[in-house]
């Protein structure tokens, strides 16, 4: 890694490190610190280490970060920052490096003179990563010397020691996630790449490299991606809208500082019917929103409405325009830097600082008002889009009310095709959304009627990515899903908000055929849930069933396979020493309907033996880009994606 010019490492010394508490409980209760011990918590380990490097970049001391996924399941994160201080810590009587790496919430983040703002403040620190790794090594390049210290489950193997000279600056950390803690220790390349891409957009000018030593290309080199953004948030919005038809030529960019809160916003409009606002605090994604998003919405609505009223563009509309209408077809990135962020919400990703609302609102209103005045053509296009959205919303409201009236008139309000379960407790009840009547019939016969409900879906549901709201509510299959779930839409503040107070199932399982059509139907359903029921996904209620692809037989022996690798392995295993694979029968399941009820139950529906994939959203921005690319109008990006990923039978969304 290259060194940076004009650094003064002495500004960041051992005495800047403040100790708040120890590491005692981390290994006993890891979920309290990293969210969970599944795939999400595993990736959180990388974010914690990378956030430290990004904090150095935000402070102006680092411009290059490298992340390496090793074949032995370890991860290395390198930066060319100042390097963690290695001098003796006066209070702790040990090196500052050891304090940072072994004490929770110890670091320069808590000293305002060292880091003005910090993404890492939202997390738990690299010491938590150390505690949850069975092995970790840190190499510090600082003041012309290289230092090293190694740890086992957070315990130092020896005091930090100097091992030589160096002509670079920076910190290199390699950690091995502990399999005693984590259910899975295999990192997902796409998840890591999406996060690092976001970081490059949010920190313009930083070079971020990702190397995957677990996979080599045709040229024999490791898989690699390099992320660098010169345009920052403008390029971020353009990336998200790259598979959509934009209606203004260039994103509107806002930058300013009010009440000591630096604010950056980039926004654009496209001809889609969905809203995509992604927000960050100190580069941490706040997917529950908060005061910065509230300030953004207030400024957008107030400024656009004032301009529309002044120019008379709303007079002929003959329809009431609400806040939602100003955000249809909107893509926006909100990024604020807050010295002491306060987080709220179920997952602590909702910003609560009251002063940030006014800072964002006044900054955006000022710049947006100037833009509208100086660009009347683009302003008119935006207002016309808003009017169309208001008209469609009114039509959708009538369609939604019609559905609700029919539900009341029909008594139970449940779809006729729904085979409900007898248990009325939503916490133990499951709803299977099943492709086709044939598979639905097998599922109804094979299920456990006590807690499993079946809703067969006829054919492919509507592609909501290309449909207006009233057409979505008028679609029979979507109406059946909504009424079966028991959810409703609309609150006093937001007509599109999902109301889950009467949700009837806490496991909603998409069960489709393991072929191309089945994958398409699954993606259509996922698109609907992502766009209109995202709260269900965020609550952890949406799953994908994993029916087997093959049944392998030899004599009385039967084995099921879920992928091609397993099929090859089991066929060889059953062929035995003779190697006579012709004696092994292979049945390829083209559809769920080919399985009898007993097979469907034992392989796909029995909680004791089935496999389920929980649908999660690691990155709202990445998910938005994926769904708009897969289900939108632009063909070339979709073709490129399919060609790149065709060899994978199952894709994590």
N, C-alpha and C positions, 0 to 999 in steps of 0.2 A: 504494500500500500504506500502511496506517496505521502510525504509530509506536507503540512500547510505552512505557508510563509507567515511571518509576523505573529507567531504564537508566543505567549508568555505563560508557560505552565505554572509559574509561581502564583498566578492569580487564583489557582485552584489547588489548594494544599490540604494537608491532613487535618488541620484545624477547621476546615470548612465542613467536615463530615460530622453530622449530628446523629446521635443514637436515640431512637424512640422506644423500641421494644425488641425482645429476643425472638428466637426461631422455634421455641419449644413445641408449639402446637401444629406446625405446618404439616409434618409427616403424619400426625394422628388425624388431622381433619383437613386434608388437602383441598377438598371442594370449597371450603370457606375462603380459600385464597385464590384459586384459579378457576372457580366456577364448577368444574366437575373433573372426573378422572377418565373421561371418555376422549373422543377425538378433538372436541372443542378445547378441553383443558390442555391436551397435549400440544396443540398449536399455540395456546396462550403462552407456553414456555418460550417459544421463539419471539412472540410479540414483546414480552418483558425485556429480553436482551436487546432486541433491535430498538426498542423505545429508548433505551439508554444512549445508543449511538445517535439516534435522531435528535435527542435532547442536546447532544454535543453539536450537532449540525445547526439546530435552532439557535444555539448560543454563538454560532459563527466560528466554531473550532473544528469542523469536520465537513468534508465534501465527498467522501467515498465510503460506502458500506458494502460488505460482501457476506453473503449467506451461503453456506455449503451444507447440503444434505449428504451425509456419508453413508456408505454401504453397510456399516456396522450399526446403523440407526442413531448415530450421534449427529449433532449439529454444531457447526462452527459459525460464529458471527465475528467479523473483523470490522474495525473502523480506523480512520486515521485522525482521531481526535487527540485530546491532550494526554490520554492515558489516565487510569485511576491512580490517585496519589498512593505512593508506597512508603512515605515517611511514617514514623511512629506516631500513633494517635495519643495525644497527651492524656486524655481521660481514660481510655481503654487499655493503655499500655501494651498495644500491639499495633502492627502496621495498619494504616488506613485501608489498604487493600483487603486485609482479612476482615476488618470491621464491615466494609461494604458487602463482602461476599458471604458473611456468616450471621449478620444481624438484620432482622426484618425491619424495613423502613429506616435503614441507615444509609445516608448518602448526601451528596451535595444538593439534591432537590429541595431539601428543607432549609437551606441557607439561601435567602433571597439574593444575596450578592453573587452567588455562584451561578444559579439558573433563575432568570426572571420568570420564565414559564417552563413547564415540563409536562410532556405526555405521560412520563412515568409516574407522576403523582396519582394518576388514576389507578395504577396497578399496585403490585405488592413488592416489586423490586427483584433484582437479580439474585438476592439471597434466597428467595423462595424457590427459584429455579434450581439453585444449588442444593437446597434441602430435598428436592424431589428428583434429583439426579443421583444415580449410584456412583457416578464419577464425573468430575469436572476439572478442567485445567484452564488457568488464566495466565496469559503472557501479556505483560505490560511493557510498552516501549515509551520511555519518558526520560527527558533530560539526557539523552544520549546513552541510556542504560536500559538493558532488558531484565525484567524481573519475572519470576514465575511462582505460582502457588497451586497446589492440587488439593482436591477435597474428595471425600467419600461420604455420600448422603449428608452433605453440609458440614462435615467435620474436617478441619484442615489435616492433611497428612504430615505437614511440616510448616514452619514459619515461612513467610514470603522471603525469597532469596534472590540476590542479584546473580545473573548467569552470563553476563557479557555486555558488550557494547552494541549500539544500534544507531542507524542514521535515519530512522523513521519514528513517528509518534503514533500512538494508538493503543487500543485494547483488543486482544484476540481471546475469545472465550469458546471453549469446546465442551459441550455437556452431553451426557448420556441419560435420557429419561429412564427412571427406575421402573422396570416391569412389575415390581411388587406394588407400585402405586397405580400405574396406568393400565387400563383394560387393553389398550392397543398402543404400539409404539412405532407404527409406520406412518410417516408424514405424507400428506397429500400435496403433491407438487403444485397443482392448480390453486389450492387454497393459499399456499405460501406466496405464489406468484401474484395472485390477485391483491393480497395485502401489500406486498412490496410495490406493486404498480401504483396503488393508491398513495403510498408514502412518497413516491417520486413526484406525483402530481401536487401533493400538499406541501412539498418542500422543493420548490423549483431550484435547479442547479446542483442537486445532489445525485451522484452516480451510484446506483444500487445494482449489484450483480447477484444473480442467483445461479448456483451450480448444483446439479444433481448427479452425484457420483454413483448413484444406483442404476443409471441408465445411460447407455452410449448410443450415439447415432450411427448411421451408415458409414460416416467418415472415421469412426473409432473414437471420437471425442465425446466428453461428457455432455449431457443435456445442459443448456445454459440459456439464460435470458438476461438482458441488460435493460434497466429502466432508467430513463433520464427525461426530465421535462424542463424545457426552457420557459414555456408559457404558463406553467402552473395550472390554476383552476380553469382558465380558458380552455386549455388542452384537455382537461378532465371532462368538462361538459361536452366538448367536441367528440371525445372518445365515447361517452355514454350515448350520444346521439348519432354515432357513426352508422347505425343501421336504421335510422329513421329519416323522414323527410322534414328538414328544418324549414321554418317559414320566415325566419329573419337571417340575414347573411352571416352575422358574426355574434357570438355570445356577448351579452352586456356584462362588463366587469366593474366591480365596485371594490375600492380599497380605501381604508381610512382608520382613524383611531379616535374613539370617544371614551371618556371616563377611564383612561388608561387600559382600554380594551381594543387591541388591534382587530380589525374586522376585514375579512375578504369574502366576497360573494361573486359568483359567476352564474349567469342564468341565460336560458334560451327557450324558444318555443318551437314545437314540432306539431305535425298534424295528427298525432295520436290522441287517444282519449284518456290517457292515464297521467297521473302526476308523479314526478320522481324528484323528491327533495332529499338530499343526503347531507347530513350535518356532522361537523367535527369540532371538538374542543381540544386544543393542543395536540392535534393530529389523531386523537382517539375518536372513533366513530360513535356518535350518540344516536343509536337507532331508535330510542324512545323520544328523541327531540329534546324539548326544554325551552328555556327562556330565549335562547338565540333564534330558535325556529319561530317562536311566537312573535318576536320582534320582526323577523323577516316577513311573516304573513301579514302582519298589521301594516307594514310599510308598503308591501306590494299592493294590497287591496286598496288602501287609502290613496296612494299615488296614482294608480291606474284609474280608479273611479273618478278622482278629481279631474284628471285629464279628459276622460271620456265625457264627463258632465260639461266641462268648459268648452269642449269642441262640438258638443251636440251629437256625438256619435251614438248615445244611448236612447235618444228621443224616439227613433223609429222602431226600436227593438220591441217595445210593448211587452216587456218581460222583466221581472225583478231579478237583478243581478246580485249574487251572493259571493262570499269569499271563495268558496270552492270553484266557482266559475273562472276566477282569475288564475287558477292553478291547473286547469286542464291543459294537457299538452306541454306542461312546464317541466324543464329539467334544470335543476339548480344545485349548486354546491355552496354550503355555508361553512366557513372556517373562522373560528375565533380563537384568540390566545388569552387565557385567563390565569392570573398569577396564583390564585387559590380557588380552584373550581370546587363547587359543591354538587355532588351527584345524588339524584333521587331515583325513584322508580324501582320496579321489580328486580331488574338486573343492574341497577346502579349505572345506567347509561342515559339518564335524563338530567340535563343541566338545570340547577336550581338558582344560580346567582341572579338576583333581580336586576342588578345594574346592567347586565348584558343585554336585556331586552331593549332598553332605551338606546344603548350604543349601536346595536344592529339596526334598529328602526330608523334612527336619525341619519345614520351613514347611508343606508340604502335609499331612503326617501330623497335625499339630496341629490345623489348621483342619478337615480332613475328619473327624477323629474327633469333634470337637464337633458338626459338622453331622449326623452319623449319630445321635448321642445325642439331639439336639434335634428331629430329623425322622424318627421311627421308621417312618412310613408310606412316605416316599420311600426310606428305607434298605431296607425290605423289597422294594419294587419293583425296586431295583437288584440286590439279591442274587438275586431270582427270575430276573432277566435273565441273571445270571452262571451260574446252574444250568442254564438252557436252553442257554446257549452251550457249557457243558461236555458236556452230553448230545449236542449236535449235532457237537461236535468229535470225540467218540468214534466216532460214526456215520461221520463223514467220514474218519477214520483207517482204518476198516475198508474203506470204499469205495476209498480210495487204495491200500491194500495189495492189494486185489483186482485193481485195474488193473495194479499192478506184477507180481503173480503171473502174470497173463495174458500180460504182455509177455515174461516169462522163458520161459513155456511155448511161446509162438509162435516162439521162436528169435530173430529180429531184433528183435522187439518193436515194429516199425513198423506203422502203419496200412496196411491192404490198399489203400486208395485213393491212398496217397502214391506219386507218381512221383518217385523220388529222383534226385539228381544223382550223377555218377560221382566227383566230387572230394570227398574226405573232410576237406579242410581247412576248418574253419568260418569262417576269416577271409575266404575268397573265395566261400563258398557262400551261396546265396539260397533262401529258401522263400517261395513265393507262396501265400497263403491266398485261394483263388478262389471266388467265389460261383457255385454251381451246376455240374452235370456238363457242361452244354453249353459254358460258358466254360472249364471245366477241360480239356475235350477240345481246344479250340483252343489253350489255353496249353501243353498237353503237346506238341502238334505243332509249335508255333511257337518254343518255348524253345531255349536252348542247354543241351543235356543235361549238359555238362561241369560247370556250376556252378549251374544253376537247377533247383530242385525244385518240384513242384506238388502242393498238397493241396486238392482240391475240397471245399467245405463244402455240405451239403444244407440249404437253407432258412435260417431265422433261428436262430442259436444261443440258448441260454438267457440270459435277462436276469439276470445275476448280482447286480444291485442288489436284487432281490427274492427271492433264493433262498438257502436255507441251504447250508452248505459241502458236506454229503454229497450233496445233489442236484446241485451243480455238478460234483463229481467223477464222478457217475453219468451225466452228459450225454455222449452219444456224440461229438458234434462237439468238445466241449471236451477229452474224453479223447484224441481224435485229434490235436488241436493240441499237447497236453502231450507225448504220446509221440513225435510227429514231431520236436518240438524237442529232445527228449532231456533235458529238465530234470526235476527232482524237487522235492518239498516236504518241509520239516521238518529241523530241526537239534536238537541237544540243548537249546539255549536257546529255540528258537522253532519250534513245529510248523508255522507258516504260512510260514516263511522259504523263499525261492526258492533252490534250489541250481543254479547255472549251470555247474558244472565240466564237464558233459558236453553243453553246448549245441552243437548241430550246425550252426547257421547264425548268421552275424553280420549278416545282412540278412533281416528278416522283413517281407514286403510284403503289405499288405492290398489286394486287387484286387477291387472290386465294381462293379456297374453304376452308371452315372451318372444314376440315377433315384431316386425317393423310397424304394423298397424297398431299393435298393443303399445309400443313405445310412443307412437304419435298421440294416441288417446291419453296416455299417462301424462305426456307433456302438456296437452290441452287442459287437462284437469289441474295440473300443477300451476299453469299460467293463471287460471281462474283464481285459485287459492292465493297465489302470490299477489295478484293485483287487487283482489277484493276481500280476501279473508286472511290477510297477513298476520293478524293478531292470533289466529289459530295456530299458525306455524311458529310464531314467537313463543306461544304457550307450550309448545312441544306436543301438540295433539295430532299432527299429520304424519302418516307413515306410508311406506310403500311395501306391499307384499312381495315376497321373493319365491315364486313357484319354481320348481325344478325344470331344467331344460331337457334332461335325459333320464330314462329308466334303464339301468344296465342289468341284464339277467344272465345267469348261468345255472342251469338246473333249478334248484329251489332258492338259490341265492338272488336277492334283489337289492340293488343299491341305486340311490338317486344322486344325480349330479346337477350342480347349479352353474357350471361353466365348462368351457372346452378343456381346460387344463385338468380338471377333475375327471372328465370323461376318459381322456387318454390314460391317466394314471390308474383308474379303476379297471378299465378294460385290460390293461397289461397285468394288473394284479390278479384278476379273475382268470386270465389265460394261463397263469401259473408257469411252471418251469418249461412246459411244452411250447409255450409261446403261440399256441393256436388261438388267435383272436377270432377266427371264424366261428368258434364254438360259443362265443359270447354274443348275446343278443343286445342290440342297442335300439331303444325306442325314443325318437325325438318328439317331444310334446310341442305341437304347433299352436295349441290353444288350451285354455283352462278346461274347456268343454270336453276334451279328450280324456280327462281324468274322471274316474268315478268318485262319488261323494267320499268314500273312505280314503282314497288316495289324496284328494284335495285337503281333507281334514288333517291327515297325518303329516303331510309335507308342508302345508302352507297356512293352516288355520289353527292348529293345536298349539297353544301358548308354550307347551313344554318342549316342542320339537321344531317349531317354525322359525324362520328368520324374518325379521322386519328391519327395514331401513327407516330411521327417523329422519324426516325432512327438516333441515336446519338452514338458517341464512347466516353464513359467516360474514358475508359482505353484501349489503343491500345494493351498492353500486354495481358490483360484479354480477349479482343476480338480475338486476334490471337490464344490464347489457346483454346477458345471455338470453333472457326471454324475448327481448325486442329483436334480437338477431334470429332466434329460432322461429319465432311466430310472426315476424313483421314482413314487410314487402320486399326488402332488399335481398336478392338471391345470392350474389357473389359471396358475401360474408358467411352465409349459411352453408353454401357449398364448400367453402374452405374449411369451416368447422367440422363438417361431416367427414371430409376426406382426412382430416387430421386425427379424428377420434373414432373412425369407423371400426378400428380393431378392438375397441373396448365394448363389451357387451352391456355393461351398466355404467351410466355416467352419474356422478354425484352432482346435484344441482345446488 
